[in-house]
Amino acid sequence: MDIQSDIIGRRSTRIVIPLLPADKYQGPRAERLTPFIPVEGNEYVLMTHELASIPEKALGDKVCLIIEQRSTIKAAINFLFDGI
């Protein structure tokens, strides 16, 4: 999931958080760090602890916008950085 704002203009890299199909997730899950995110009718786990910068050309096609999950995503990022 590309989470980088375009306010700084397009760069050659993007900040992303991987999504993992919920049925593939194994082990205990910290709900605040790795919340479930619905995308086009499927459940994914937001793998916030794997946040990374990758080359923009490594991204596939845009699937959708999930602006309705903004607060959940921002809360997971805050938990990753601040523990709150």
C-alpha positions as CSV (number, residue, x, y, z in Angstrom):
1,M,0.0,0.0,0.0
2,D,1.5,3.3,-1.1
3,I,1.1,5.7,1.8
4,Q,3.2,8.6,0.6
5,S,1.6,12.0,0.0
6,D,2.1,13.7,-3.4
7,I,2.4,17.0,-1.6
8,I,6.2,16.9,-2.0
9,G,5.9,16.0,-5.7
10,R,6.6,12.7,-7.3
11,R,9.9,11.1,-6.5
12,S,11.6,8.0,-7.7
13,T,10.7,6.2,-4.5
14,R,7.5,5.7,-2.5
15,I,6.8,4.8,1.2
16,V,4.8,1.7,1.3
17,I,3.3,-0.7,3.9
18,P,2.8,-4.3,2.6
19,L,-0.6,-6.0,2.8
20,L,-0.8,-9.7,3.6
21,P,-4.0,-11.7,2.9
22,A,-5.5,-12.3,6.3
23,D,-5.7,-16.0,5.8
24,K,-1.9,-16.2,5.3
25,Y,-1.0,-14.4,8.5
26,Q,0.5,-16.8,11.1
27,G,1.2,-16.3,14.8
28,P,0.0,-13.7,17.3
29,R,-1.1,-10.4,15.9
30,A,-0.8,-7.0,17.6
31,E,-4.1,-5.5,16.5
32,R,-2.9,-1.9,16.8
33,L,0.2,-2.5,14.8
34,T,-1.2,-5.0,12.3
35,P,-4.9,-4.1,11.8
36,F,-7.2,-5.8,9.3
37,I,-7.9,-3.7,6.2
38,P,-10.7,-4.5,3.8
39,V,-9.7,-4.0,0.1
40,E,-12.3,-4.7,-2.5
41,G,-14.1,-7.3,-0.4
42,N,-11.0,-9.1,0.9
43,E,-9.4,-8.9,4.3
44,Y,-5.7,-8.0,4.5
45,V,-3.3,-7.5,7.4
46,L,-1.5,-4.1,7.3
47,M,2.1,-5.1,8.0
48,T,3.1,-1.8,9.5
49,H,6.3,-3.0,11.0
50,E,7.5,-3.7,7.4
51,L,7.1,-0.1,6.3
52,A,9.7,0.7,3.6
53,S,10.8,2.9,0.8
54,I,10.8,1.2,-2.6
55,P,11.4,2.3,-6.2
56,E,8.2,3.7,-7.6
57,K,8.7,1.4,-10.7
58,A,8.4,-1.6,-8.4
59,L,4.8,-0.8,-7.7
60,G,2.1,-2.5,-9.7
61,D,-1.1,-1.0,-10.9
62,K,-3.3,1.1,-8.6
63,V,-6.1,-1.1,-7.3
64,C,-8.2,1.3,-5.3
65,L,-8.2,4.1,-2.8
66,I,-9.0,3.2,0.7
67,I,-9.4,6.7,2.3
68,E,-12.0,5.3,4.6
69,Q,-9.2,3.4,6.4
70,R,-7.0,6.5,6.9
71,S,-7.5,6.7,10.7
72,T,-6.7,3.0,11.1
73,I,-3.6,3.3,9.0
74,K,-2.4,6.4,10.8
75,A,-3.0,4.8,14.2
76,A,-0.9,1.8,13.2
77,I,1.9,4.1,12.1
78,N,1.7,6.1,15.3
79,F,1.9,2.9,17.3
80,L,4.9,1.8,15.3
81,F,6.8,5.1,16.0
82,D,5.4,6.3,19.3
83,G,4.0,3.2,21.0
84,I,0.7,5.0,21.5
